[in-house]
Amino acid sequence: MSDVAAIKQFVKKYLALKTEVAKVIVGQDEVVNQILISVFSGGHSLLIGVPGLAKTLMVNTIAQALGLDFKRIQFTPDLMPSDILGSEILDENRQFKFLKGPIFANIILADEINRTPPKTQAALLEAMQERAVTVAGHHYKLSLPYFVLATQNPIEQEGTYPLPEAQLDRFMFAINLEYPSFDEEVQVVKATTTDVQATVNALFTAEEIINFQNVIRRIPVADNVIEYAVSMVAKTRPKASTATDLVKEFIDWGAGPRASQNLILAAKTHAAINGKFSPDIENVQAVAQGVLRHRIIKNYKAEAEGITDKQIIKSLF
């Protein structure tokens, strides 16, 4: 099948996938879009939202609709790296045998990732970057496609371990979840307080998802679009000559080259889901908030004056 035909097929399957997810998830259209864009771009996502906004249900539903193996890890202050990766035990023949931990799945939900110490957070790093883990000197490959979706509760910061910048940079998107609208909340209550259970059908196989990821990577991008993405990222660095006034005044650190790579990859997927065969500047702008939000570090003055990430990123357009 040619790449053009593959993208046409991808658009059809993507729309069917959204319909399938909507059986369970009411509203949250932009959030679902961003999660799916990062899945088909081969990236990871960080979900930031208060408890009770169906983060776990959303990931579980998306995993079912994608036909992928799903595991949830609840991060707590006493969680050890071996609780995630697995450990070696002596079997009845006095041979060491490796028991796989929950990280061996296609989609991992790392629930409240900022509740666990850095040592355990770091255990996730190798898996996210290398798609492999090392336990007791042995290297184990993880099955593809592999996708980590971490959640963070922005309210209570006491007793938490904020993710270091290096680890935040591993996430393609940081996605903010908002409260549902009044009508959406009415629909949620109606749907979840009866005995009717929606069944979610698996629409993809792991092999199909990998094929679509490869097709998306092959999408050509015009030089001016790449230059636009790179110059947008360069503008987030306060010491750069092209930095905007808002950046110079309110940002301590800007985004690195991984932001430029992710902008282009996400723009390719955003173009593909809209039936386009090459991304343009509008596609880059459409994914910029999610890609840059967690990569710019605001200073104290920005916090004091209530300057939001959204305002700063908008100024880069």
N, C-alpha and C positions, 0 to 999 in steps of 0.2 A: 504493500500500500504506500502511495506517495505521501509526503509530509502534508500536502494541501488537503488530501482526502482524510488523513489522520486528524488534522485540526477540525475539519467539519464534523467528524465522528465524535471528537472530544467535546465540542460544543453541545451536541445532542445529549451525550452521556452526563455532562456537567449539569444541564438543566434537569435531567431526570434525577440526578443525585440531590440537587437542591429541593426538589419536590419530596423526595424520600425523607430528607432531614426535617422538612417542614411538618411532616406527620406528627413529630414529637416536639420539636422546638418552635415556639411561637415567636415571631418577630426575629430580632437579633440578626437581621439579614447581612449587615455589613461585617459583623463578627464571624459568621459562618463563612462568608466570602473570603475573609483574610486567612482563616484557618485553612481553607481548601487551597487558596493560592500558595500558602507556604508548603502544604503537602505536595502539590504538583511541581513546585520549584525545588523540592528536596531540602527545605529548610525547617527550622524549629520555631515554635511560638511561645510567647510568655503572655498569659492572660491575667489582667489586673482587674479585680472587681471584688465587691463586698460579698459576704456569704449569702447563699440562697438564690444566686442568679443563674442556676442550672449549668454551671461550668462543667461539672463531672458528667451530667446527663448529656450535655452537648457533645463532649468528646466521645462518650460511649456510643451515642447515636451515629456520629460521623464514622467511627471505626466499624460499626455494623454495616452501614451503607456502603463503605469502601471494601467490605469483605476481608478486613484485616484483624489480626490477633491483637487484643487490647489488654493492658494491665494497668492497674492504678496503684501508686505507691503513696502512702500518707507520710509526709515528712514530719518528723518529731525531733525534739532535742536529743533523744537517746538513740536515734537511728545510726547504725554503723555502716561503713562502706560494704561489708560482707552481706548485710541485709538486702542490699540492692543488687550486688553483682553475683552473689552466690558464694559457696564455700566448698572446700574439699573435706570429705569425711572418709573414715576407714570403713570399708564394707566388710561383709562376713568373711571374705577371703584375705583380709588384712591388706587389701590394695586401696590406694587412694582413689576416690571417685568424686568427680565434680558434680555438685548439685547446683543447677542453674538458678539464679535469682530472678526476680520479676523484670529485670532490665531486658531479658530475652523475649521480646515481643515486638510487633511492628509499630504499635502506637503506645507510648508510655505517657500516662498522666502523672506528673510529679506534683502532687497536691501540696500547696503551701510550702514551696521550696525554700522560702526564707525562714522556716522554723527549724532548720537543721544546721549543724555546725559546718564550717568550710570544708573539713576533711571529707564529709559525706557528699557535700555539693560537688566537690572536685571529682568524686567517683563517677559522676554523671558526665563530666567534661570529656573524658576520653571517648566514651560511647557516642556523645553528640558529634564530636569532631571526626573521629576515626572510623565510626561504625564498627568498633571492635572493643573488647575489654581484655585486660591482662590480670589474671588471678594466679597467685603462687607461681609466677614465671611462665605460665602458659597463656598463649594468645588465642582468644576465641572471637571468631567473626560473628557479627549479628546479622540476622536475616533481613534482607531488604524487601520493600522500602522500610526505612526506619525514621521515626518521627517522634520527637519529645515535645509534649505540651505541658508547660509548667504553669502553676497558678500562684498568685500572690494576693494576700488580703491587705489592702492599703490602709486599713483603719488602725489596727493595733500593732504598734512597732516595738512594744516592750517584750524583751526576751526573744527578739528575732535576730537573724544574721543576714543583713542585706547582701544581695549577690554582688560579688566584686565585678568591676567594669569588664575585665577580661571574659568573665562568664556571661555577662549580659550581652556582650558583643557576639556571642555564639548564636543568639536567637535572631532569626530573620526579622520577626515582627514582635512588637509589644502591642497588645490589643487591649484597649480599655473597654470594660463592660459597663453599660449604663443601666439604670432601672428601666423596666418596661413601661410603655405608655399605659394610661388607664384602660383603654380598650384591650390592649395586649394582656394586661394582668387579669382582666375579666375572663378572657379566653383561656389563659393558663389555669385559673381556678376551676372553670367549667370542665376542662379536659382532664384535670388530675384528681378530681374528687368523685369520680365514678369508677365502676369496675371495668370499664372498657380499656383494653390495652392495645395500643397501636403496634402493628408488626412492621419492622423495618427490614426491607429486602436488601441483600448484598448485590450490588450492581457491577462490581469490578472484581478482578483477581489481582493478586500481588504483581503478577507478570505484566498485566495490562497497565497498571499504574506506573511501573518502571518504564514501559514502552512510551507512555505519554510524557513522562519526565524527560526522556531522551529526545522526543520530538520537540518539546518546548525548548530544550537547550540548543537545538539546531536552528531555531527561528533566527533569521538574520536581523541585525539591528544597524540602522544607519549611523554613520560616524557622528553626525550632529546630535543624535539622541544620547549616545554614550558620553560625548563631551558635555552635554547639558547635565547629565546625572553626576559626572565627576566634578563639574564646576559648582553644582548645588551642594555637594558634600564639602568641597573646599571652603565654601562660604560659611560653614558652621564653625570653622576654626578661628578663634578670636584674633590670632596673630597674623592671619592671612590678609594680603592686601585687598582681596575681594570681599572680606567679611562685611556683613550688613551692620548698620548702626546698632540694631537690637542685639546682634551676636556680640559685638565688641563690649556692649554695656552689661549684658546679663548672662553671658556664657563663660564658664571656666575652661572647659575642654570641649572640643568638637569631635565629629565622627571620623573614624579611620577608613582605610581603603576597603574594608569588608562591607562598609555601608554602600559604597559605589557598586560593588559586585552584586549585592543583594537588591539594590534599586533596579538594576538591569534585569536580573533573573525574575524578580517579582513583576516587573513591567511586561516581560515576555509572556508570563502566565496570564496577567491581566488582559493583555491583548488577545491571547488565545481564547479565553473564556468568552470574549466578546466577538469572536469570529474574525479577528484581524490576523493577517499573516506576518505583520511586523509591528513592533511597538512604536508609538510616537511620544512626543513630550507630554501629552495629556495622560498617557498610561504611567509615565514616571511620576507625575504629580499625584495621580490617584493612589499610589502606594507609598508616597513619601512620608506621610504621618506615621504609619506603622513601622517603617524601616528606620526612621531617624529619632523617634520619640525617646527611646532608651539609650541612644548613643550620644546625646548632648547633655552635658552636665551644667545645670544652672548654678549661678552663684547666690550668695545670701541676699543680694539686692533684688534679684528676680523673685525670690520667695517672699521677701518683705513687701514688694510692690504688686504681688499677685500676677506676675507675667507668666502665661502658660506656654507649654511646649508648642501647642497648636499655633499661637500667635507668632512665635519665633520661626517655626518651620514655614508658615504661610509667607513670611517676609522674604524667604529664599526664592519664591517663585518669580 
